Structures are given as structure tokens and as C-alpha cells.
Amino acid sequence: MGTENCRDCESTAEAVERLERIYEYLDGALSRDDINDVQDHLSDCPECASDYDLECLIRSVVKRSCTEQAPETLKLTIIQRISQIKVEARH
């Protein structure tokens, strides 16, 4: 989180706290008042808004990656390689 232009993030500790609040906001772990505070801050602070956007992107990619399945050919290749290693280990 950048600190040059952020009126609420003047120190590293405050910046870290704001980033933690962004995580809590995204996780749905804040009260209605806290949600409003975070939303107000994000609308006023380009640095924190940028961090928020990046975190949203990261979460989207991770979520998409977790639902993708490995191709069947990859699974077969891995199983064959494990079998080959087991045979070689016995000798």
C-alpha cells in the first residue's frame, strides 16, 4: 500500500492495518459501519483502491484455478511415472 498520497496511511503500521482491513472487507468479516468506513476510504485513496483491485484480481485467479481440473492425459502420465519409479526402486 502506498503511503505518499494516502491521508490515512501515513506510516507503515497504518498501511499494514489498512491492508488487513481490505482483507477483512473482502472476506465479509466487518460490521456494517466498518464496511462503510472501508468503502469511503477506498473511494478517497487511489493507493488503497489499487491494493483492493489487486487483491480482487488475485482472489479471482486463485478461485478460477481451484476449479480447473487437470487433463486426463496429465493424470495418466503422472500415474505411469509413479509406477515406473516404484518399479525402479524395487531393483
ChimeraX commands (.cxc) that place a marker at each C-alpha (Angstrom):
marker #1 position 0.00,0.00,0.00 radius 0.5
marker #1 position 1.50,3.32,-0.99 radius 0.5
marker #1 position 1.78,5.99,1.66 radius 0.5
marker #1 position 2.65,9.16,-0.26 radius 0.5
marker #1 position -0.90,10.32,-1.02 radius 0.5
marker #1 position -2.97,8.32,1.44 radius 0.5
marker #1 position -4.20,10.60,4.22 radius 0.5
marker #1 position -4.98,7.64,6.50 radius 0.5
marker #1 position -1.90,5.56,5.74 radius 0.5
marker #1 position 0.90,7.85,6.85 radius 0.5
marker #1 position 3.04,5.17,8.48 radius 0.5
marker #1 position 3.94,1.62,7.55 radius 0.5
marker #1 position 1.93,0.30,10.51 radius 0.5
marker #1 position -1.14,2.22,9.38 radius 0.5
marker #1 position -0.66,0.97,5.81 radius 0.5
marker #1 position -0.47,-2.63,7.03 radius 0.5
marker #1 position -3.58,-2.11,9.14 radius 0.5
marker #1 position -5.46,-0.70,6.12 radius 0.5
marker #1 position -4.43,-3.71,4.02 radius 0.5
marker #1 position -5.67,-6.04,6.75 radius 0.5
marker #1 position -8.97,-4.14,6.75 radius 0.5
marker #1 position -9.20,-4.65,2.98 radius 0.5
marker #1 position -8.75,-8.41,3.52 radius 0.5
marker #1 position -11.46,-8.41,6.20 radius 0.5
marker #1 position -13.70,-6.39,3.89 radius 0.5
marker #1 position -13.26,-8.90,1.08 radius 0.5
marker #1 position -13.81,-11.79,3.49 radius 0.5
marker #1 position -17.10,-10.28,4.72 radius 0.5
marker #1 position -15.76,-10.09,8.27 radius 0.5
marker #1 position -16.67,-6.45,9.05 radius 0.5
marker #1 position -19.65,-4.76,10.64 radius 0.5
marker #1 position -21.87,-2.52,8.51 radius 0.5
marker #1 position -20.17,0.60,9.94 radius 0.5
marker #1 position -16.72,-0.81,9.22 radius 0.5
marker #1 position -17.78,-1.72,5.69 radius 0.5
marker #1 position -18.89,1.87,5.14 radius 0.5
marker #1 position -15.57,3.17,6.51 radius 0.5
marker #1 position -13.56,0.93,4.18 radius 0.5
marker #1 position -15.70,1.85,1.17 radius 0.5
marker #1 position -15.30,5.56,1.95 radius 0.5
marker #1 position -11.56,5.15,2.28 radius 0.5
marker #1 position -11.27,3.21,-0.98 radius 0.5
marker #1 position -13.18,5.91,-2.84 radius 0.5
marker #1 position -10.80,8.60,-1.48 radius 0.5
marker #1 position -7.47,6.78,-1.65 radius 0.5
marker #1 position -6.08,5.68,-5.03 radius 0.5
marker #1 position -3.27,3.66,-3.42 radius 0.5
marker #1 position -5.61,1.61,-1.25 radius 0.5
marker #1 position -8.08,1.27,-4.13 radius 0.5
marker #1 position -5.23,-0.11,-6.24 radius 0.5
marker #1 position -4.35,-2.61,-3.49 radius 0.5
marker #1 position -8.03,-3.59,-3.29 radius 0.5
marker #1 position -8.21,-4.13,-7.06 radius 0.5
marker #1 position -5.04,-6.23,-6.99 radius 0.5
marker #1 position -6.37,-8.39,-4.16 radius 0.5
marker #1 position -9.65,-8.89,-6.06 radius 0.5
marker #1 position -7.70,-9.97,-9.13 radius 0.5
marker #1 position -5.55,-12.39,-7.12 radius 0.5
marker #1 position -8.59,-13.92,-5.45 radius 0.5
marker #1 position -10.34,-14.29,-8.81 radius 0.5
marker #1 position -7.36,-16.10,-10.35 radius 0.5
marker #1 position -6.96,-18.38,-7.32 radius 0.5
marker #1 position -10.67,-19.20,-7.30 radius 0.5
marker #1 position -10.66,-19.98,-11.02 radius 0.5
marker #1 position -7.51,-22.09,-10.68 radius 0.5
marker #1 position -9.01,-24.14,-7.89 radius 0.5
marker #1 position -11.96,-25.18,-10.04 radius 0.5
marker #1 position -9.93,-26.22,-13.07 radius 0.5
marker #1 position -9.29,-29.92,-13.49 radius 0.5
marker #1 position -6.11,-31.48,-14.78 radius 0.5
marker #1 position -6.40,-33.04,-18.23 radius 0.5
marker #1 position -6.89,-36.79,-18.21 radius 0.5
marker #1 position -3.65,-37.27,-20.18 radius 0.5
marker #1 position -1.71,-35.49,-17.43 radius 0.5
marker #1 position -3.26,-37.72,-14.78 radius 0.5
marker #1 position -2.33,-40.83,-16.77 radius 0.5
marker #1 position 1.24,-39.58,-17.32 radius 0.5
marker #1 position 1.67,-38.97,-13.58 radius 0.5
marker #1 position 0.28,-42.39,-12.66 radius 0.5
marker #1 position 2.57,-44.08,-15.21 radius 0.5
marker #1 position 5.60,-42.18,-13.93 radius 0.5
marker #1 position 4.83,-43.10,-10.30 radius 0.5
marker #1 position 4.50,-46.75,-11.30 radius 0.5
marker #1 position 7.80,-46.56,-13.15 radius 0.5
marker #1 position 9.55,-45.03,-10.13 radius 0.5
marker #1 position 8.14,-47.74,-7.85 radius 0.5
marker #1 position 9.43,-50.48,-10.19 radius 0.5
marker #1 position 12.86,-48.85,-10.39 radius 0.5
marker #1 position 13.01,-48.50,-6.59 radius 0.5
marker #1 position 12.46,-52.23,-6.12 radius 0.5
marker #1 position 15.56,-53.07,-8.19 radius 0.5
marker link #1:1,2 radius 0.2
marker link #1:2,3 radius 0.2
marker link #1:3,4 radius 0.2
marker link #1:4,5 radius 0.2
marker link #1:5,6 radius 0.2
marker link #1:6,7 radius 0.2
marker link #1:7,8 radius 0.2
marker link #1:8,9 radius 0.2
marker link #1:9,10 radius 0.2
marker link #1:10,11 radius 0.2
marker link #1:11,12 radius 0.2
marker link #1:12,13 radius 0.2
marker link #1:13,14 radius 0.2
marker link #1:14,15 radius 0.2
marker link #1:15,16 radius 0.2
marker link #1:16,17 radius 0.2
marker link #1:17,18 radius 0.2
marker link #1:18,19 radius 0.2
marker link #1:19,20 radius 0.2
marker link #1:20,21 radius 0.2
marker link #1:21,22 radius 0.2
marker link #1:22,23 radius 0.2
marker link #1:23,24 radius 0.2
marker link #1:24,25 radius 0.2
marker link #1:25,26 radius 0.2
marker link #1:26,27 radius 0.2
marker link #1:27,28 radius 0.2
marker link #1:28,29 radius 0.2
marker link #1:29,30 radius 0.2
marker link #1:30,31 radius 0.2
marker link #1:31,32 radius 0.2
marker link #1:32,33 radius 0.2
marker link #1:33,34 radius 0.2
marker link #1:34,35 radius 0.2
marker link #1:35,36 radius 0.2
marker link #1:36,37 radius 0.2
marker link #1:37,38 radius 0.2
marker link #1:38,39 radius 0.2
marker link #1:39,40 radius 0.2
marker link #1:40,41 radius 0.2
marker link #1:41,42 radius 0.2
marker link #1:42,43 radius 0.2
marker link #1:43,44 radius 0.2
marker link #1:44,45 radius 0.2
marker link #1:45,46 radius 0.2
marker link #1:46,47 radius 0.2
marker link #1:47,48 radius 0.2
marker link #1:48,49 radius 0.2
marker link #1:49,50 radius 0.2
marker link #1:50,51 radius 0.2
marker link #1:51,52 radius 0.2
marker link #1:52,53 radius 0.2
marker link #1:53,54 radius 0.2
marker link #1:54,55 radius 0.2
marker link #1:55,56 radius 0.2
marker link #1:56,57 radius 0.2
marker link #1:57,58 radius 0.2
marker link #1:58,59 radius 0.2
marker link #1:59,60 radius 0.2
marker link #1:60,61 radius 0.2
marker link #1:61,62 radius 0.2
marker link #1:62,63 radius 0.2
marker link #1:63,64 radius 0.2
marker link #1:64,65 radius 0.2
marker link #1:65,66 radius 0.2
marker link #1:66,67 radius 0.2
marker link #1:67,68 radius 0.2
marker link #1:68,69 radius 0.2
marker link #1:69,70 radius 0.2
marker link #1:70,71 radius 0.2
marker link #1:71,72 radius 0.2
marker link #1:72,73 radius 0.2
marker link #1:73,74 radius 0.2
marker link #1:74,75 radius 0.2
marker link #1:75,76 radius 0.2
marker link #1:76,77 radius 0.2
marker link #1:77,78 radius 0.2
marker link #1:78,79 radius 0.2
marker link #1:79,80 radius 0.2
marker link #1:80,81 radius 0.2
marker link #1:81,82 radius 0.2
marker link #1:82,83 radius 0.2
marker link #1:83,84 radius 0.2
marker link #1:84,85 radius 0.2
marker link #1:85,86 radius 0.2
marker link #1:86,87 radius 0.2
marker link #1:87,88 radius 0.2
marker link #1:88,89 radius 0.2
marker link #1:89,90 radius 0.2
marker link #1:90,91 radius 0.2
view
